[in-house]
Amino acid sequence: MSTGDTGDTGDTGEIYRVDWLPGTDVLHGTCHCGAEHAAQDPIEMWEWMLGHPDGHRTRGSTS
């Protein structure tokens, strides 16, 4: 199961992906920059997703 990766990136071009790991209660999130996070609580996962990008570079960024 995957959510958030609909192909429509809106105005920012950022894609956030959350996968459920079958057989567990674990959600695995991947930020547009490639950072990853695992959590059992969906609220915790989305808070990380929405708060995580502050202060880091996107893939391919050199500045």
N, C-alpha and C positions, 0 to 999 in steps of 0.2 A: 504494500500500500504506500502510495506516495502522495503528498499534498504540497501545494505551493509551487510546483514545477509545471505550470500550465502552458508555457510557451509565450504568455503575455507578460512582458517584463515592465510594463508601464513606462513612466517617464524616466526612471533611473537606470534601467537595464540590469538591475540586480535580481538574481534568482536565489531564493532560499528553498531548501529541500528538507523535508522531514520524512523519514522512512520508519515504519514500525518493524521491529525485528521479530519475525514469526516465532511463536513458541515462548515469547517473553512479554513482559510489560514495559519493555524498553523502547524509547523513541530515539532515533539517531538523526541529528540535524547537521546540515552542511550549509555554511554561509556562502555568499557569493565570492568571498575571498579564499575559500577553501578550508577555513577553520571548521572543526567538527566538535560536537558536543552530544552527550548522551544523557537522557533523563527519563524517569518513569512518569513524571507529572507533566501533562501537556502545557499547563500554564507556565511552569518553569522553563520548558523548551521554548515557547514563544517569547517569553521575557528575554531569554538569552538571545534569540534570533533578532529581536527588534532592538535590543540594547547593545549587542556585540559590535556592530560595525564602527562605533565611535572610536576614532583614533587609529585605525589600521588601514593598510593599503589593499586595493583590489588586486587580483591576479594580473600580472603583466605590468603593474605600476612600478616605475623606477624612481619616483620622487617621494 
